[in-house]
């Protein structure tokens, strides 16, 4: 399951965050960061899914 979340986070960061944390504040922050630029959303997605 973890590999699927990693792939989802790399391809579409909000999807990976939503799969692991639900549709809360973390998801909304990641969605905004992804809309502002893919790289900030990707970094945030990897951080919240794997560095915490």
C-alpha positions in Angstrom: 0.0 0.0 0.0 2.8 2.4 0.8 4.2 2.1 -2.7 0.9 3.1 -4.2 0.7 6.2 -2.0 4.3 7.1 -3.0 3.4 6.8 -6.7 0.2 8.8 -6.2 2.2 11.5 -4.4 4.7 11.8 -7.2 2.2 11.9 -10.0 -0.5 14.0 -8.3 0.6 15.3 -4.8 -2.9 16.1 -3.5 -4.1 12.6 -4.3 -1.3 11.1 -2.3 -1.9 13.4 0.7 -5.7 12.7 0.6 -5.1 9.0 0.5 -3.1 9.1 3.7 -4.5 12.0 5.6 -8.0 12.5 4.3 -9.6 15.7 3.0 -8.6 18.1 5.8 -6.3 21.0 6.2 -3.2 19.2 5.0 -4.9 18.2 1.8 -6.1 21.8 1.2 -2.6 23.2 1.8 -1.1 20.7 -0.6 -3.7 21.5 -3.2 -2.9 25.2 -3.0 0.8 24.6 -3.2 0.3 22.3 -6.2 -1.7 24.9 -8.0 1.0 27.5 -7.3 3.6 25.2 -8.7 4.0 21.5 -9.0 7.4 21.3 -7.1 6.2 23.0 -3.9 3.2 20.6 -3.8 5.4 17.6 -4.4 7.9 18.6 -1.7 5.0 19.2 0.8 3.4 15.9 -0.2 6.5 13.9 0.3 7.2 15.7 3.6 3.8 15.1 5.2 3.6 11.5 4.0 7.1 10.3 4.8 9.0 12.7 7.0 6.6 12.9 9.9 
